[in-house]
Amino acid sequence: MITVNDRTYRVPTEPTVVFTVDGGDPDYFDDALDRGLMPRLAAMLAAGGEYRVGASEMPSLTNPNNLSIVTGAPPALHGIPGNYCRLEDGTLELLNDPRFLRAPSIHAELTARDVPTLMVTTKEKLRRLLGHGGVPSVSVEQVGALPAYGIDDLAALVGSPPPGIYDWDASHYAMRIGLAVFRARRDLRLLYVSLTDRVQHAHAPGDELSDRFLVEFDSLLGEYLDEGFVVGITADHGMNAKHAPDGSPRVHYLADILEKAGITVDAVVLPITDPYVRHHGALGSFAWLYLDDRVGAREVLRELPGIEEIWDREDAATLYEHPADRIGDLAVTAAADIALGSREADHDLSTLHGALRSHGGRHEQPVPLITSRPVTGPLATRFRAGIARSRDLHDLVLNQLPVSEVI
């Protein structure tokens, strides 16, 4: 047993993999299962696996949720409340550097005990965070060697060169890397594979490319099952259309709106901000405001259609379990079809993959929680009641499933 961030985990004795499907809204899985597009997943569930919906962290974004999943802890403990934030000294930072982390991952603690682990990510921004603590790690974005396991050329091991980070099948290449490394080194015990949401940002459930994505995911899932892996599947966040029927984006540009009302704004920080601007143009359904006149700002924002939550820093830190020193004076969330921006002039939407689809708010917080075996441990009641969280998934697959049982 190991203890990580006040939670105890069994050391895996079987190969175990957790997939985080970036933007993997439950609607994608439900639609694909209903139409028979995922036969391996369906068979896994029919043989005793379980599928429930749980909650991700807020804001429903990539970095805070991946870190919560691998640490089993909320952002208040691991220190990453968004993809981007303003620090106490006023500097704006992409939260891609391990120096911002305040808690170790489960994988780092297992690695320190010589348990073979591996982190595979699609995006390089995540690899640096997830690989912290000496965890062997690789990204599709920068495929190279994996010296910890004596692998000089991962692309050669996979058998093909990596796709581009904006290619529809970049996520599947991450899954193939995990399989290739396992087949070369069969003693791997805990593997984490984090995908990218390029497809989900551009295509709704039932769209042709979404179907292709899920069909290929299902095929590779089958390969993991055939290799004897215990499997857990979740998502870092869901996804919703943030546009009108004609494709025009539905956005409240908060700095423009507040300044027009005579309220001075120090900064609007959009925690969805990351290097992948073609996905979302830094527009999501969550924002932090830095300003003095909280009361006046609240009055203005309450009048905007689709504004759902406005919390002071102190309340937001409690309700969202955030580090108070890395969030704004106000935290604002929006409806499923509304995105929040800073100033209209600051956002270039000309390079988007299509009409704006994004995330960050409450409506993208529900995520799938899927296990390849029945949940039998103490978390079973919470899991089946739909109140488990994505940060519980490692607890589920390591502690709550039957051991060495072939379903």
C-alpha positions as CSV (number, residue, x, y, z in Angstrom):
1,M,0.0,0.0,0.0
2,I,1.1,3.6,-0.6
3,T,-0.4,6.8,0.8
4,V,-0.6,9.8,-1.6
5,N,-2.2,13.1,-0.6
6,D,-4.0,11.5,2.4
7,R,-5.4,8.6,0.3
8,T,-4.2,5.0,0.4
9,Y,-3.8,2.9,-2.8
10,R,-3.0,-0.7,-3.4
11,V,0.2,-1.2,-5.5
12,P,-1.1,-2.8,-8.7
13,T,-0.2,-6.4,-9.3
14,E,-1.9,-6.4,-12.8
15,P,-1.3,-4.1,-15.7
16,T,-3.7,-1.2,-15.1
17,V,-4.5,1.8,-17.4
18,V,-6.5,4.9,-16.9
19,F,-7.6,6.8,-20.0
20,T,-8.6,10.5,-19.8
21,V,-10.6,11.3,-22.9
22,D,-10.1,15.0,-23.4
23,G,-13.5,16.6,-24.0
24,G,-15.1,13.1,-23.6
25,D,-18.6,14.3,-22.7
26,P,-20.9,11.4,-21.7
27,D,-23.1,12.3,-24.7
28,Y,-20.3,10.9,-27.0
29,F,-20.2,7.6,-25.2
30,D,-24.0,7.3,-24.8
31,D,-24.6,8.0,-28.5
32,A,-21.9,5.7,-29.7
33,L,-23.1,2.8,-27.5
34,D,-26.7,3.3,-28.5
35,R,-25.7,3.0,-32.2
36,G,-23.4,0.0,-31.7
37,L,-20.2,1.9,-32.6
38,M,-18.2,0.7,-29.6
39,P,-18.6,-3.1,-29.4
40,R,-15.5,-3.7,-27.2
41,L,-16.7,-1.2,-24.7
42,A,-20.2,-2.6,-24.8
43,A,-18.9,-6.2,-24.3
44,M,-16.7,-5.0,-21.4
45,L,-19.7,-3.5,-19.7
46,A,-21.9,-6.5,-20.4
47,A,-19.2,-8.8,-18.8
48,G,-19.3,-6.9,-15.5
49,G,-17.7,-3.5,-16.2
50,E,-19.5,-0.4,-15.0
51,Y,-20.4,3.0,-16.4
52,R,-21.6,5.9,-14.4
53,V,-21.5,9.7,-14.7
54,G,-19.5,11.6,-12.2
55,A,-18.1,15.1,-11.8
56,S,-14.9,16.7,-12.9
57,E,-13.2,19.7,-11.2
58,M,-14.2,23.3,-11.8
59,P,-13.3,25.0,-14.0
60,S,-13.9,22.1,-16.3
61,L,-10.6,22.4,-18.1
62,T,-7.6,20.1,-19.1
63,N,-4.8,20.9,-16.6
64,P,-6.7,21.1,-13.3
65,N,-8.6,17.9,-14.1
66,N,-5.7,15.8,-15.3
67,L,-3.7,16.8,-12.2
68,S,-6.7,16.0,-9.9
69,I,-7.0,12.6,-11.6
70,V,-3.4,11.6,-11.1
71,T,-3.0,13.1,-7.6
72,G,-6.5,12.0,-6.3
73,A,-6.7,15.6,-4.9
74,P,-8.5,18.9,-5.6
75,P,-6.8,21.9,-7.0
76,A,-6.5,23.4,-3.6
77,L,-4.0,20.7,-2.8
78,H,-2.2,20.2,-6.1
79,G,-2.1,23.9,-6.9
80,I,-3.3,23.9,-10.5
81,P,-6.8,25.7,-10.7
82,G,-6.7,26.3,-14.5
83,N,-4.6,26.1,-17.6
84,Y,-3.6,29.7,-16.9
85,C,-3.7,32.0,-13.9
86,R,-2.4,35.2,-12.3
87,L,0.0,34.7,-9.5
88,E,0.2,36.7,-6.3
89,D,2.9,38.9,-7.8
90,G,0.6,39.9,-10.7
91,T,2.3,37.8,-13.4
92,L,0.2,35.8,-15.8
93,E,1.4,32.2,-16.2
94,L,0.5,29.2,-18.3
95,L,0.4,26.5,-15.6
96,N,2.5,24.0,-17.6
97,D,5.6,24.0,-15.5
98,P,6.1,21.5,-12.6
99,R,7.3,24.3,-10.3
100,F,3.6,25.2,-9.9
101,L,2.7,21.8,-8.5
102,R,2.1,21.4,-4.7
103,A,1.3,17.7,-4.5
104,P,2.8,14.5,-5.9
105,S,1.1,12.1,-8.3
106,I,0.2,8.5,-7.5
107,H,2.5,7.6,-10.3
108,A,5.4,9.5,-8.8
109,E,5.0,7.8,-5.5
110,L,4.9,4.4,-7.2
111,T,7.9,5.2,-9.3
112,A,9.8,6.1,-6.2
113,R,9.1,2.6,-5.0
114,D,10.4,1.0,-8.2
115,V,6.9,0.1,-9.5
116,P,7.0,0.5,-13.3
117,T,4.7,3.3,-14.4
118,L,4.3,5.4,-17.6
119,M,2.6,8.7,-18.5
120,V,1.6,9.1,-22.1
121,T,0.0,12.4,-23.2
122,T,-1.0,13.9,-26.5
123,K,0.0,17.4,-25.5
124,E,3.5,18.4,-24.4
125,K,2.1,20.9,-21.9
126,L,0.7,18.1,-19.9
127,R,3.7,15.8,-20.1
128,R,5.9,18.1,-18.1
129,L,3.3,18.2,-15.3
130,L,2.4,14.6,-15.3
131,G,6.0,13.4,-15.6
132,H,7.0,15.4,-12.5
133,G,8.7,13.3,-9.8
134,G,10.7,11.1,-12.2
135,V,7.7,9.4,-13.8
136,P,8.7,8.0,-17.3
137,S,6.6,10.2,-19.7
138,V,6.2,11.0,-23.4
139,S,3.9,13.1,-25.5
140,V,2.7,12.7,-29.1
141,E,3.6,16.3,-29.7
142,Q,7.3,15.5,-29.0
143,V,7.8,11.8,-29.6
144,G,11.4,10.8,-29.1
145,A,13.2,8.4,-26.8
146,L,12.1,6.9,-23.5
147,P,15.5,6.4,-21.8
148,A,14.0,5.2,-18.5
149,Y,13.0,2.0,-20.3
150,G,15.9,1.8,-22.7
151,I,13.8,2.8,-25.7
152,D,15.7,5.0,-28.2
153,D,13.0,5.6,-30.8
154,L,9.4,5.4,-29.8
155,A,8.1,6.1,-33.3
156,A,10.0,3.1,-34.5
157,L,8.5,1.0,-31.7
158,V,5.0,2.1,-32.5
159,G,5.7,1.4,-36.2
160,S,4.7,4.8,-37.7
161,P,5.6,8.5,-37.3
162,P,3.4,10.6,-35.0
163,P,0.5,12.6,-36.5
164,G,0.3,16.3,-35.9
165,I,-1.2,17.6,-32.7
166,Y,-4.2,18.9,-34.6
167,D,-4.8,15.7,-36.6
168,W,-7.9,13.8,-35.7
169,D,-6.0,10.6,-34.7
170,A,-3.4,12.2,-32.5
171,S,-5.2,10.7,-29.4
172,H,-5.0,7.2,-30.8
173,Y,-1.3,7.5,-31.3
174,A,-1.0,8.1,-27.6
175,M,-2.9,4.9,-27.0
176,R,-0.6,3.1,-29.4
177,I,2.5,4.4,-27.6
178,G,1.2,2.8,-24.4
179,L,0.6,-0.5,-26.0
180,A,3.9,-0.5,-27.7
181,V,5.8,0.2,-24.5
182,F,3.9,-2.4,-22.6
183,R,4.6,-5.0,-25.3
184,A,8.3,-4.2,-25.1
185,R,8.3,-4.1,-21.3
186,R,5.5,-6.3,-19.9
187,D,6.2,-5.4,-16.3
188,L,4.4,-2.0,-16.6
189,R,1.9,-1.8,-13.8
190,L,0.3,1.6,-14.0
191,L,-0.2,3.5,-17.2
192,Y,-1.9,6.8,-17.7
193,V,-3.0,7.9,-21.2
194,S,-4.3,11.5,-21.6
195,L,-5.9,12.3,-25.0
196,T,-6.6,15.6,-26.8
197,D,-10.0,17.2,-27.6
198,R,-9.2,18.4,-31.1
199,V,-12.2,16.3,-32.5
200,Q,-14.6,17.3,-29.7
201,H,-13.9,21.0,-30.2
202,A,-15.1,20.7,-33.8
203,H,-17.6,17.9,-33.9
204,A,-20.7,17.0,-31.9
205,P,-21.8,13.5,-31.0
206,G,-23.0,11.7,-34.1
207,D,-20.8,13.7,-36.5
208,E,-18.7,11.7,-38.9
209,L,-15.4,12.5,-37.4
210,S,-16.6,11.9,-33.9
211,D,-17.8,8.5,-34.9
212,R,-14.4,7.7,-36.5
213,F,-12.7,8.9,-33.3
214,L,-14.8,6.6,-31.0
215,V,-14.6,3.6,-33.3
216,E,-10.8,3.8,-33.3
217,F,-10.7,4.4,-29.5
218,D,-12.9,1.3,-29.1
219,S,-10.6,-0.8,-31.3
220,L,-7.5,0.2,-29.3
221,L,-9.4,-0.3,-26.0
222,G,-10.0,-3.8,-27.2
223,E,-6.2,-4.3,-27.6
224,Y,-5.6,-3.2,-24.0
225,L,-8.3,-5.6,-22.8
226,D,-6.8,-8.4,-24.8
227,E,-3.4,-7.7,-23.2
228,G,-5.0,-8.2,-19.8
229,F,-5.3,-4.6,-18.6
230,V,-7.6,-3.5,-15.8
231,V,-9.1,-0.4,-17.4
232,G,-10.5,2.9,-16.1
233,I,-11.9,5.6,-18.4
234,T,-12.9,9.2,-17.6
235,A,-12.7,12.6,-19.1
236,D,-11.2,15.9,-18.0
237,H,-14.3,17.8,-19.0
238,G,-17.3,17.7,-21.3
239,M,-18.0,19.9,-24.3
240,N,-20.9,22.1,-25.6
241,A,-21.7,24.3,-28.5
242,K,-21.1,28.0,-27.7
243,H,-22.7,29.3,-30.9
244,A,-26.0,30.4,-32.5
245,P,-27.7,28.3,-35.2
246,D,-25.9,30.4,-37.8
247,G,-22.5,29.5,-36.3
248,S,-21.8,32.9,-34.8
249,P,-20.2,32.6,-31.4
250,R,-22.2,33.5,-28.3
251,V,-19.7,35.4,-26.1
252,H,-19.8,37.9,-23.3
253,Y,-16.6,40.0,-23.5
254,L,-16.5,40.9,-19.8
255,A,-13.9,43.7,-19.8
256,D,-15.7,45.5,-22.6
257,I,-19.0,45.1,-20.8
258,L,-17.8,46.2,-17.4
259,E,-15.7,49.2,-18.7
260,K,-18.7,50.4,-20.7
261,A,-20.6,50.4,-17.4
262,G,-17.9,52.5,-15.8
263,I,-16.3,49.8,-13.8
264,T,-12.5,49.7,-13.8
265,V,-11.1,46.2,-14.6
266,D,-7.6,45.3,-13.6
267,A,-7.7,42.0,-15.5
268,V,-10.0,39.3,-16.9
269,V,-8.1,36.0,-16.6
270,L,-9.5,33.2,-18.7
271,P,-8.2,29.9,-17.3
272,I,-9.0,28.0,-20.5
273,T,-6.1,29.8,-22.1
274,D,-3.4,27.5,-23.5
275,P,-1.1,27.2,-26.5
276,Y,-3.8,25.4,-28.6
277,V,-5.8,28.4,-29.8
278,R,-7.3,26.6,-32.8
279,H,-9.4,24.6,-30.3
280,H,-11.3,27.4,-28.5
281,G,-9.7,30.8,-29.1
282,A,-9.2,31.1,-25.3
283,L,-13.0,31.3,-24.9
284,G,-14.7,29.1,-22.3
285,S,-17.5,29.3,-19.7
286,F,-15.4,30.4,-16.7
287,A,-13.5,33.6,-15.9
288,W,-11.7,35.3,-13.0
289,L,-12.1,39.0,-12.6
290,Y,-9.5,41.2,-10.8
291,L,-11.1,44.5,-9.8
292,D,-11.9,46.6,-6.8
293,D,-15.6,47.2,-7.3
294,R,-17.0,43.7,-6.7
295,V,-20.5,45.0,-5.8
296,G,-20.8,47.1,-9.0
297,A,-19.4,44.3,-11.2
298,R,-21.9,41.8,-9.7
299,E,-24.8,44.2,-10.5
300,V,-23.7,44.5,-14.1
301,L,-23.0,40.8,-14.6
302,R,-26.3,39.6,-13.1
303,E,-28.1,41.4,-15.9
304,L,-26.3,39.4,-18.6
305,P,-28.2,36.5,-20.0
306,G,-26.5,33.2,-19.3
307,I,-24.4,34.3,-16.3
308,E,-25.0,31.6,-13.7
309,E,-22.5,31.9,-10.8
310,I,-20.6,34.9,-9.4
311,W,-18.5,34.1,-6.3
312,D,-16.1,36.2,-4.3
313,R,-12.6,34.8,-4.0
314,E,-13.2,33.4,-0.5
315,D,-16.4,31.6,-1.5
316,A,-14.9,30.4,-4.8
317,A,-11.9,28.9,-3.0
318,T,-14.2,26.9,-0.8
319,L,-16.9,25.8,-3.3
320,Y,-14.4,25.0,-6.1
321,E,-11.7,23.8,-3.8
322,H,-9.2,26.2,-5.3
323,P,-5.9,27.7,-4.0
324,A,-7.0,31.2,-3.0
325,D,-3.7,32.7,-4.1
326,R,-4.2,31.7,-7.7
327,I,-7.7,32.9,-8.4
328,G,-9.4,36.2,-9.0
329,D,-11.5,38.6,-6.9
330,L,-14.6,37.2,-8.6
331,A,-15.2,33.8,-10.3
332,V,-17.8,33.8,-13.0
333,T,-19.5,30.9,-14.8
334,A,-21.8,30.9,-17.8
335,A,-24.6,28.7,-19.3
336,A,-24.0,25.8,-21.6
337,D,-24.3,27.8,-24.8
338,I,-22.3,30.9,-23.6
339,A,-18.6,31.6,-23.6
340,L,-16.8,34.3,-21.6
341,G,-14.0,36.5,-23.0
342,S,-12.0,39.5,-22.0
343,R,-12.1,42.1,-24.8
344,E,-13.4,41.2,-28.2
345,A,-10.2,42.6,-29.8
346,D,-8.2,40.1,-27.8
347,H,-9.7,37.0,-29.3
348,D,-8.9,35.9,-32.9
349,L,-11.4,33.2,-33.9
350,S,-10.3,33.0,-37.5
351,T,-8.3,29.9,-36.9
352,L,-10.9,27.8,-35.1
353,H,-11.6,24.3,-36.5
354,G,-15.3,25.3,-36.9
355,A,-18.1,27.0,-35.0
356,L,-17.2,27.6,-31.4
357,R,-17.5,24.5,-29.1
358,S,-15.9,24.8,-25.7
359,H,-16.0,24.1,-22.0
360,G,-15.1,25.4,-18.6
361,G,-18.4,25.8,-16.8
362,R,-20.8,23.6,-14.8
363,H,-22.4,22.2,-17.9
364,E,-19.1,20.5,-18.9
365,Q,-18.5,19.2,-15.4
366,P,-20.3,15.8,-15.9
367,V,-17.8,13.1,-17.1
368,P,-18.0,9.4,-17.6
369,L,-16.5,7.1,-15.0
370,I,-16.0,3.6,-16.5
371,T,-14.3,0.5,-15.1
372,S,-13.6,-2.8,-16.7
373,R,-14.7,-4.7,-13.6
374,P,-17.5,-4.3,-11.1
375,V,-17.0,-1.8,-8.3
376,T,-17.1,-3.8,-5.1
377,G,-15.3,-1.6,-2.5
378,P,-16.4,1.1,-0.1
379,L,-16.8,3.7,-3.0
380,A,-19.4,1.5,-4.7
381,T,-22.4,3.4,-3.2
382,R,-21.1,6.8,-4.1
383,F,-20.1,5.6,-7.6
384,R,-23.5,4.1,-8.3
385,A,-25.2,7.2,-6.9
386,G,-23.4,9.4,-9.4
387,I,-21.6,11.4,-6.8
388,A,-18.0,10.1,-7.4
389,R,-15.5,12.4,-9.1
390,S,-13.0,11.9,-11.8
391,R,-10.3,12.3,-9.1
392,D,-11.7,9.1,-7.6
393,L,-10.8,7.0,-10.6
394,H,-7.4,5.7,-9.5
395,D,-9.0,4.8,-6.2
396,L,-11.7,2.9,-8.1
397,V,-9.3,0.9,-10.4
398,L,-6.6,0.3,-7.7
399,N,-8.7,-0.3,-4.6
400,Q,-12.4,-0.9,-5.5
401,L,-12.3,-3.7,-8.2
402,P,-11.8,-7.4,-7.7
403,V,-8.1,-8.4,-8.0
404,S,-6.9,-11.0,-10.5
405,E,-10.5,-11.8,-11.6
406,V,-11.0,-12.5,-15.3
407,I,-14.3,-11.1,-16.4
